[in-house]
Amino acid sequence: MSNANDSDSWFSIIRDSLTGKQRDYTLGSVRKAVIVLAIPMMLEMAMESLFAITDIYWISTLGKEATAAVGLTESVSTLIYAVAIGLSMALTATVARRIGEKNARGASVAAAQGLYIGAAVAVVTGLPAFVYGREILQLMGAEAAVVEVGADYTAILLGTNIVIIYLFLNNAIFRGAGDAALAMRALWLGNGINIALDPCLIYGWGSFPEMGLAGAAMATVIGRGSAVFYQFWAFYRHKSLIQLNRSSWSIDTRVIVRMVRISLGGILQMLIATTSWIALMRILAPFGSAALAGYTIALRVILFTILPSWGLSNAVATLVGQNLGAGSSDRAVASVKEAGVFNMVFLTLVMVAFLAFAQPIVEIFIDDPEVVEMGVITLRFISLAYPFYAWGMILVQAFNGAGDTMTPTWINVFCFWMFQIPLAWMLSRCLMSPTGVVWAILASDIAMAIVGGILFARGMWKEKEV
């Protein structure tokens, strides 16, 4: 009889998780709390990864120049998104802490102030990018053919970045409040529309215009813009714990200053990581479009597997923030350990799959032998670090959920700037091969897990004020 009751209990937990039933994550079973939050967050990221893989599938049919243009544009766009993600970290930590303190109005005020900051970021970065799309690709060292194919794509995608910034920020607010199902639905809506529009706008199916690579950018803007409308509808129709009413939108400089202070660590954290990505792309660029295209395809495939793990990591950030707000640091630690084990098992299985099937996976997207070779090497070697990286991403999000965004920043300084980039440059030059970059990524992912584990065990993150 007890087994049946347990089964019913788990069924109801999964049902509540998907339907978005509100729960108090500071009480009850830690394992169940992790699962309730993780299921919609992993499904949210699974849809994001499905979009990434579908998008690169259609784009890769346009040729290696188009694929290389997308890779270079994404490496630049991460500079903009670094700011949005850094602010998202501050939003999640602040909202989660207020919810843990049972202060829903304070959480709503913090959410509105974060959205003000996001709008400012979008205006400052979007207008110049829209005007100088061609020059951005040239600055990244793209070949003339890549610039010609990708200039419009770069201008559209970067120039309209407000929709992606707001998608990040609104979902960060939902996650901090524990409204994981709403975040999932928003991303599923946006990416579902994006996936459907991609071939229509790229190839001009039906009555749609044939826009080529620029059509992929327009599909992203329309799809994710639709998701942002849904998010605001949820705020104003009281579908979330966070309710944005007239009083929430009153500018509170004290909250803005505090949030900017917390987000600076997250922004620096992401800028360090993303500038290292740009540096790696720049190191790869002299090896030609084939190396860039193979690397870009492999990264999209890696995202297909990594993003669900990031969903689990986002659940950890929420649990750590809310439990610290409720004064239960031991429960926060237990949440991290539970999620870390789940993530390690999942990514180890993915590693085995990549080692066995890397070539047929890459050949789904392109049949150019040089591109396939680089893609296979990238998949196999980077996946070797997965059991370590599984813990690294969980620990980083635990720090961020506590509002301790500076600790991961220093981890990134060491692992990326002081270790990964010099090693990638040295190995690629010594080996006279782009595979040196892949070796460096493998080594830095392992180093991140080790350093993160040491700093987490010290426990200073528990004392962070938010």
C-alpha positions in Angstrom: 0.0 0.0 0.0 2.8 2.4 0.8 4.3 1.9 -2.7 1.0 2.8 -4.3 0.8 5.9 -2.2 4.4 6.9 -3.1 3.5 6.4 -6.7 0.5 8.6 -6.5 2.5 11.2 -4.6 5.2 11.3 -7.3 2.6 11.4 -10.1 1.0 14.4 -8.4 4.3 16.1 -8.0 5.1 15.8 -11.7 1.5 17.0 -12.6 1.8 20.0 -10.3 5.2 20.7 -11.8 3.9 20.9 -15.3 0.7 22.7 -14.5 2.5 25.4 -12.4 0.8 24.8 -9.1 2.4 27.1 -6.5 4.4 25.5 -3.7 6.6 26.5 -0.8 10.0 25.3 -1.8 11.5 26.0 1.6 9.6 23.2 3.3 9.2 19.4 2.7 11.4 17.0 0.8 14.5 18.5 -0.8 14.5 15.9 -3.6 10.9 16.6 -4.4 11.5 20.3 -4.5 14.4 19.8 -6.9 12.3 17.7 -9.2 9.2 20.0 -9.1 11.4 22.9 -10.2 13.7 21.0 -12.5 11.1 19.3 -14.7 9.7 22.5 -16.3 13.1 24.2 -16.3 14.7 21.3 -18.1 11.8 21.1 -20.5 12.1 24.9 -21.0 15.8 24.5 -21.9 15.0 21.4 -24.0 12.9 23.5 -26.2 15.6 26.1 -26.4 18.1 23.3 -27.5 15.6 22.0 -30.0 15.4 25.5 -31.5 19.2 25.7 -31.6 19.5 22.4 -33.4 16.7 23.1 -35.8 17.9 26.6 -36.6 21.4 25.4 -37.5 20.0 22.6 -39.6 18.2 25.0 -41.9 21.0 27.5 -41.9 23.7 24.9 -42.7 21.8 24.1 -45.9 22.7 27.6 -47.1 26.4 26.6 -47.1 29.5 26.9 -44.9 29.7 30.7 -45.3 26.2 31.2 -43.9 27.0 28.8 -41.0 30.3 30.6 -40.3 28.4 34.0 -40.3 26.0 32.6 -37.7 28.9 31.4 -35.5 30.6 34.8 -35.6 27.4 36.7 -35.0 26.6 34.5 -32.0 30.0 35.0 -30.5 29.4 38.8 -30.7 25.8 38.6 -29.5 27.0 36.9 -26.3 28.5 40.2 -25.3 25.0 41.7 -25.3 23.5 38.7 -23.7 26.1 38.6 -21.1 24.7 41.8 -19.7 21.2 40.4 -19.8 22.2 37.1 -18.2 24.2 38.9 -15.5 21.1 41.0 -14.8 19.0 37.9 -14.9 21.2 36.4 -12.2 20.6 39.4 -10.0 16.8 39.3 -10.7 16.6 35.6 -9.9 18.6 35.9 -6.7 16.7 39.0 -5.5 13.2 37.7 -6.3 14.0 34.3 -4.8 15.3 35.9 -1.6 12.2 38.1 -1.3 9.9 35.2 -1.9 11.7 33.1 0.7 11.1 36.0 3.1 7.4 36.0 2.2 7.7 39.5 0.7 5.9 39.2 -2.6 5.5 43.0 -3.1 9.3 43.5 -2.7 9.8 40.8 -5.3 7.5 42.6 -7.7 9.2 46.0 -7.2 12.6 44.3 -7.9 11.3 42.7 -11.1 10.1 46.1 -12.5 13.4 47.8 -11.7 15.3 45.0 -13.5 13.1 45.5 -16.6 14.0 49.2 -16.6 17.7 48.4 -16.6 17.1 45.8 -19.4 15.4 48.4 -21.6 18.3 50.8 -21.3 20.8 48.0 -22.2 18.7 47.1 -25.3 18.6 50.7 -26.6 22.3 51.4 -26.0 23.5 48.1 -27.7 20.8 47.6 -30.3 20.9 50.8 -32.4 24.7 50.7 -33.2 24.5 47.0 -34.0 21.6 47.5 -36.4 23.7 50.1 -38.3 27.1 48.3 -38.3 26.2 44.7 -39.0 28.7 44.4 -41.9 31.5 46.0 -40.0 31.0 43.7 -37.0 31.6 40.6 -39.2 34.7 42.3 -40.7 36.0 43.1 -37.3 35.6 39.4 -36.4 37.9 38.4 -39.2 35.3 37.0 -41.5 36.1 36.2 -45.1 34.5 38.5 -47.8 32.0 35.8 -48.8 30.9 35.3 -45.2 30.4 39.1 -44.7 28.3 39.3 -47.9 26.0 36.5 -46.8 25.7 37.4 -43.2 25.6 41.2 -42.9 21.8 41.5 -42.8 21.5 38.6 -40.4 23.9 40.2 -38.0 22.2 43.6 -38.2 18.7 42.2 -37.6 19.6 39.8 -34.8 21.8 42.2 -32.8 19.7 45.3 -33.6 16.5 43.9 -32.2 18.0 42.3 -29.2 15.4 43.8 -26.8 13.1 40.8 -27.4 15.8 38.3 -26.4 16.9 40.4 -23.4 13.3 40.7 -22.1 12.8 37.0 -22.7 15.8 36.3 -20.4 14.7 38.8 -17.8 11.1 37.9 -17.5 11.9 34.2 -17.3 14.5 35.0 -14.6 11.7 36.7 -12.6 9.4 33.6 -13.1 12.2 31.3 -11.9 13.1 33.3 -8.9 9.4 33.2 -7.8 9.3 29.5 -8.4 6.9 29.9 -11.4 8.9 27.5 -13.5 6.0 26.3 -15.6 5.3 29.9 -16.8 8.9 30.3 -17.9 8.6 26.9 -19.7 5.5 27.9 -21.6 7.0 31.3 -22.7 10.1 29.6 -24.2 8.0 26.9 -25.8 5.8 29.4 -27.4 8.6 31.6 -28.7 10.8 28.8 -30.0 7.9 26.9 -31.4 6.9 29.9 -33.6 10.6 30.4 -34.4 11.0 26.8 -35.6 7.9 27.0 -37.7 8.9 30.3 -39.3 12.6 29.4 -40.0 12.1 27.5 -43.3 9.2 29.7 -44.3 11.3 32.9 -44.2 14.6 31.4 -45.3 13.2 29.7 -48.4 10.0 31.6 -49.0 7.6 28.7 -48.5 4.0 29.5 -49.4 3.3 33.2 -49.4 6.3 34.1 -47.3 9.2 36.1 -48.8 12.4 34.3 -49.5 14.9 36.1 -47.3 17.8 33.6 -47.0 19.9 33.9 -43.9 18.2 37.2 -42.9 14.9 35.2 -42.7 16.4 33.1 -39.9 17.0 36.4 -37.9 13.4 37.6 -38.6 12.0 34.3 -37.4 13.9 34.7 -34.1 12.6 38.2 -33.6 9.0 37.3 -34.3 9.0 34.1 -32.3 10.7 35.4 -29.2 8.8 38.7 -29.4 5.6 36.7 -29.2 6.9 35.0 -26.1 7.6 38.4 -24.4 4.0 39.4 -25.0 2.9 36.2 -23.3 5.1 36.9 -20.3 3.7 40.3 -19.8 0.2 38.9 -20.1 1.0 36.5 -17.3 2.3 39.3 -15.1 -0.8 41.4 -15.6 -3.4 38.6 -15.5 -1.9 37.5 -12.1 -0.8 34.1 -13.4 2.4 34.5 -11.4 3.4 35.3 -7.8 4.9 38.4 -9.3 2.3 40.9 -10.2 3.4 44.0 -12.1 0.9 46.7 -11.1 1.2 50.5 -11.1 3.0 50.7 -7.8 5.6 48.1 -9.0 6.6 50.5 -11.8 7.5 53.4 -9.6 11.2 53.9 -9.9 13.0 52.9 -6.8 16.6 54.0 -7.1 17.6 52.1 -4.0 16.5 48.8 -5.5 18.1 49.7 -8.9 21.4 50.5 -7.3 21.4 47.3 -5.3 20.4 45.2 -8.3 23.1 46.8 -10.5 25.7 46.1 -7.8 24.7 42.4 -7.7 24.4 42.1 -11.4 27.9 43.6 -12.0 29.4 40.4 -10.8 27.1 38.4 -13.1 27.8 40.6 -16.0 31.5 40.4 -15.5 31.1 36.7 -15.1 29.4 36.3 -18.4 31.6 38.8 -20.2 34.7 36.9 -19.2 33.1 33.7 -20.4 31.8 35.2 -23.7 34.9 37.2 -24.5 36.8 33.9 -24.2 34.4 32.4 -26.7 35.1 35.3 -29.1 38.8 34.8 -28.5 38.4 31.1 -29.4 36.5 32.0 -32.6 39.2 34.5 -33.5 41.9 31.8 -32.9 39.9 29.5 -35.2 39.2 32.1 -37.9 42.6 31.8 -39.7 42.0 28.0 -40.2 39.2 28.9 -42.6 35.4 28.6 -43.0 35.4 24.8 -42.7 36.9 24.8 -39.2 34.5 27.6 -38.1 31.5 25.8 -39.6 32.4 22.4 -38.0 33.0 24.1 -34.6 29.7 26.0 -34.9 27.6 22.9 -35.7 29.2 21.0 -32.9 28.5 23.8 -30.4 24.8 23.8 -31.5 24.7 20.0 -30.9 26.4 20.5 -27.5 23.8 23.1 -26.6 21.1 20.6 -27.4 22.4 18.5 -24.5 23.8 21.2 -22.2 20.7 23.4 -22.1 18.5 20.9 -20.2 21.3 20.7 -17.7 21.2 24.4 -17.3 17.5 24.1 -16.6 18.4 21.9 -13.7 21.1 24.4 -12.6 18.4 27.2 -12.7 16.3 25.2 -10.3 19.3 25.1 -8.0 19.6 28.9 -8.1 15.9 29.3 -7.1 16.2 26.8 -4.3 19.4 28.3 -2.9 17.9 31.8 -3.0 14.6 30.9 -1.4 16.1 28.7 1.3 18.6 31.4 2.2 15.8 33.9 2.4 14.0 31.4 4.8 17.1 31.1 6.9 17.8 27.4 5.9 21.4 27.2 4.5 21.6 23.5 5.2 18.6 22.9 2.9 20.3 25.0 0.3 23.4 22.8 0.4 21.3 19.6 0.2 19.6 21.0 -2.9 22.9 21.5 -4.6 24.0 18.0 -3.8 20.8 16.4 -5.1 20.9 18.4 -8.4 24.6 17.7 -8.9 24.2 13.9 -8.8 21.2 14.1 -11.2 23.2 16.3 -13.6 26.3 14.1 -13.5 24.4 11.0 -14.4 22.6 12.7 -17.2 25.7 14.2 -18.8 27.7 11.1 -18.5 25.1 9.3 -20.6 25.3 12.1 -23.1 29.1 11.8 -23.2 28.9 8.1 -24.0 26.4 8.8 -26.9 28.7 11.5 -28.4 31.8 9.3 -28.2 29.9 6.5 -30.1 27.8 8.5 -32.6 29.6 11.9 -33.2 30.1 11.4 -36.9 26.5 10.4 -37.9 25.3 13.3 -35.7 27.4 15.9 -37.5 26.6 14.4 -40.9 22.9 15.2 -40.3 23.7 18.8 -40.8 26.4 18.9 -43.5 28.3 16.5 -45.8 31.5 18.6 -46.3 34.3 16.3 -45.2 36.4 19.0 -43.7 33.5 20.5 -41.7 32.4 17.0 -40.5 35.9 16.2 -39.3 36.1 19.4 -37.2 32.6 18.8 -35.8 33.3 15.2 -34.8 36.6 16.2 -33.0 34.8 19.0 -31.2 31.9 16.8 -30.0 34.1 13.9 -28.8 36.7 15.9 -27.0 34.5 18.4 -25.3 32.1 15.7 -24.1 34.9 14.0 -22.2 34.6 16.8 -19.6 30.9 16.3 -19.1 31.0 14.4 -15.8 33.1 17.3 -14.4 31.2 20.1 -16.2 27.9 18.7 -14.7 29.1 19.7 -11.2 30.7 22.9 -12.4 27.5 24.4 -13.8 25.5 23.4 -10.7 28.0 25.0 -8.4 28.2 28.2 -10.4 24.4 28.6 -10.3 24.4 27.9 -6.6 26.7 30.9 -6.0 24.6 33.0 -8.3 21.3 32.0 -6.6 22.9 33.1 -3.3 23.6 36.5 -4.9 27.4 35.8 -4.7 28.0 36.6 -8.4 31.7 37.6 -7.8 32.9 34.1 -6.9 32.0 32.6 -10.3 33.5 35.7 -11.8 36.9 34.9 -10.3 36.5 31.3 -11.3 35.9 32.4 -14.9 38.9 34.8 -14.8 41.2 31.9 -13.8 39.6 29.1 -16.0 39.0 31.1 -19.2 41.4 34.1 -19.4 44.4 32.7 -17.5 44.1 29.1 -18.6 41.8 28.4 -21.5 42.7 31.2 -24.0 46.5 31.0 -23.6 46.3 27.2 -23.8 44.1 27.3 -26.9 46.5 29.7 -28.7 49.6 27.7 -27.7 48.2 24.3 -28.7 46.6 25.5 -32.0 49.9 27.1 -33.0 52.1 24.2 -31.8 49.9 21.6 -33.5 49.2 23.9 -36.5 45.6 22.7 -36.1 42.2 24.0 -34.8 42.0 20.9 -32.6 44.2 22.8 -30.1 41.2 24.9 -29.2 39.1 21.9 -28.4 41.8 20.5 -26.1 41.8 23.8 -24.2 38.0 23.7 -23.7 38.2 20.2 -22.3 40.9 21.2 -19.8 39.2 24.4 -18.7 35.8 22.6 -18.1 37.5 20.2 -15.7 39.4 23.0 -14.0 36.1 24.9 -13.4 34.5 21.9 -11.6 37.5 21.5 -9.3 37.9 25.1 -8.4 34.1 25.6 -7.9 34.0 22.6 -5.6 36.7 23.9 -3.4 35.2 27.4 -3.0 31.7 26.0 -2.5 32.9 23.9 0.4 34.3 27.0 2.2 30.7 28.2 2.6 31.2 32.0 2.3 28.3 32.2 -0.2 25.9 31.5 2.7 26.6 34.9 4.2 25.9 37.0 1.1 23.4 39.9 1.6 20.8 40.4 -1.2 
